[in-house]
Amino acid sequence: MPLEDDIKQSKFSSEYQKASINILFTGSWLYNINATDLKNFGITPEQYNVLRILRGSHPQTMMLAEISSRMIDKNSNCTRLVEKLRQKGLVTRELCEGNRRQVDIAITNKGLSLLKKMDVEMTWQNTFENISKNEAKELNRILDKLRG
């Protein structure tokens, strides 16, 4: 559906303004689809992001600052997110023996199993079936260029 129909606005001051609004609207749309999928697994999109980051470093542990720097939403309260995941048994937090100020964070086997199940059952990635692999590659190139 065209952006104009979705937001009930027929005119934009420029194609750049329309592109900006389209990116914000589409990002919110994807976030909401993702959040709905994740609710079935009892976690938030931000918690999912932390788990994916930790899976990527597994079996190595990570410090909180490392996780924070890799988060999609840089405004997320990573300390709170990690604690919620720890309470669910999906991650561990342990003081480093060599540096008592450092906390090592790791994904648990339960966390890895949950992500494996989610990889199969989550549907939000299916929203990209409307575009070809080459179109996805071009979209990634343009978005990278925009941020560059």
C-alpha positions as CSV (number, residue, x, y, z in Angstrom):
1,M,0.0,0.0,0.0
2,P,1.4,3.4,-0.8
3,L,2.5,5.6,2.1
4,E,-0.1,8.3,1.1
5,D,-2.9,5.8,1.7
6,D,-1.4,4.5,5.0
7,I,-1.0,7.9,6.6
8,K,-3.8,9.7,4.7
9,Q,-1.6,12.4,3.3
10,S,-1.5,13.1,-0.4
11,K,1.3,15.8,-0.6
12,F,4.8,16.1,0.7
13,S,7.1,19.1,0.4
14,S,9.7,16.9,-1.4
15,E,10.6,13.3,-2.2
16,Y,13.2,13.6,0.6
17,Q,10.5,14.4,3.1
18,K,8.4,11.6,1.8
19,A,11.4,9.2,2.0
20,S,12.1,10.2,5.6
21,I,8.5,9.7,6.7
22,N,8.3,6.5,4.8
23,I,11.4,5.1,6.6
24,L,10.0,6.2,10.0
25,F,6.6,4.7,9.2
26,T,8.0,1.5,7.8
27,G,10.4,1.1,10.8
28,S,7.5,1.5,13.2
29,W,5.4,-1.0,11.1
30,L,8.2,-3.6,11.2
31,Y,8.7,-3.0,15.0
32,N,5.0,-3.6,15.7
33,I,5.0,-6.9,13.6
34,N,8.1,-8.0,15.4
35,A,6.8,-7.1,18.8
36,T,3.6,-9.1,18.2
37,D,5.6,-12.2,17.2
38,L,7.9,-11.8,20.2
39,K,5.0,-11.4,22.7
40,N,4.2,-15.1,21.9
41,F,7.7,-16.0,23.3
42,G,7.4,-13.7,26.4
43,I,10.1,-11.2,25.4
44,T,10.3,-7.7,24.0
45,P,12.1,-6.6,20.8
46,E,14.9,-5.1,22.9
47,Q,15.4,-8.3,24.9
48,Y,15.5,-10.2,21.6
49,N,18.2,-7.8,20.4
50,V,20.3,-8.6,23.5
51,L,19.8,-12.3,23.0
52,R,20.9,-12.2,19.4
53,I,24.0,-10.1,20.3
54,L,24.9,-12.7,22.9
55,R,24.3,-15.6,20.6
56,G,26.7,-13.9,18.1
57,S,29.5,-13.9,20.7
58,H,28.7,-17.3,22.2
59,P,30.6,-19.0,23.8
60,Q,32.5,-15.8,24.7
61,T,31.0,-13.6,27.4
62,M,30.4,-9.9,26.8
63,M,30.5,-6.8,29.0
64,L,27.4,-4.6,29.3
65,A,29.1,-1.7,27.4
66,E,29.8,-4.1,24.5
67,I,26.2,-5.2,24.3
68,S,24.9,-1.6,24.6
69,S,27.2,-0.5,21.7
70,R,25.6,-3.1,19.5
71,M,22.0,-2.4,20.3
72,I,19.7,-1.3,17.5
73,D,18.0,1.1,19.9
74,K,20.9,3.0,21.6
75,N,18.4,4.4,24.2
76,S,17.5,1.0,25.6
77,N,18.3,0.4,29.3
78,C,20.7,-2.5,28.7
79,T,21.2,-3.1,32.5
80,R,17.4,-3.6,33.0
81,L,17.1,-5.7,29.9
82,V,19.9,-8.1,30.9
83,E,18.4,-8.4,34.4
84,K,15.0,-9.3,33.0
85,L,16.6,-11.9,30.8
86,R,18.6,-13.2,33.8
87,Q,15.4,-13.6,35.8
88,K,14.0,-15.7,32.9
89,G,17.1,-17.9,32.9
90,L,18.0,-16.8,29.4
91,V,21.4,-15.1,30.3
92,T,23.9,-15.2,33.2
93,R,25.7,-12.3,34.8
94,E,28.9,-13.1,36.7
95,L,31.6,-10.9,38.3
96,C,34.9,-11.3,36.5
97,E,37.5,-12.8,38.8
98,G,40.3,-10.7,37.4
99,N,38.4,-7.4,37.6
100,R,35.6,-7.1,40.2
101,R,34.2,-4.1,38.4
102,Q,33.6,-6.1,35.3
103,V,30.4,-8.2,34.8
104,D,30.5,-11.0,32.3
105,I,27.2,-11.7,30.5
106,A,26.5,-14.8,28.6
107,I,23.5,-16.5,26.9
108,T,22.4,-19.7,28.6
109,N,21.4,-23.0,26.8
110,K,17.8,-22.1,27.5
111,G,18.4,-18.7,25.7
112,L,20.0,-20.5,22.8
113,S,17.1,-23.0,22.6
114,L,14.6,-20.2,22.6
115,L,16.3,-18.3,19.8
116,K,16.5,-21.5,17.8
117,K,12.8,-22.0,18.2
118,M,12.1,-18.3,17.3
119,D,14.3,-18.6,14.2
120,V,11.8,-21.2,12.9
121,E,8.5,-19.8,14.2
122,M,8.8,-16.0,13.8
123,T,6.9,-14.6,10.9
124,W,7.9,-10.9,10.7
125,Q,10.8,-11.6,8.3
126,N,8.2,-12.9,5.8
127,T,7.2,-9.3,5.2
128,F,10.2,-9.1,2.9
129,E,8.8,-11.8,0.5
130,N,7.3,-8.9,-1.5
131,I,10.8,-7.9,-2.7
132,S,13.5,-9.8,-4.5
133,K,16.9,-10.6,-3.1
134,N,18.4,-8.0,-5.4
135,E,15.9,-5.4,-4.2
136,A,16.8,-6.2,-0.6
137,K,20.5,-5.8,-1.5
138,E,19.8,-2.4,-3.1
139,L,17.6,-1.3,-0.1
140,N,20.5,-2.2,2.2
141,R,23.0,-0.3,0.0
142,I,20.8,2.8,0.0
143,L,20.1,2.7,3.7
144,D,23.8,2.2,4.4
145,K,24.6,5.2,2.1
146,L,22.0,7.3,3.9
147,R,23.6,6.7,7.3
148,G,27.1,7.1,5.8
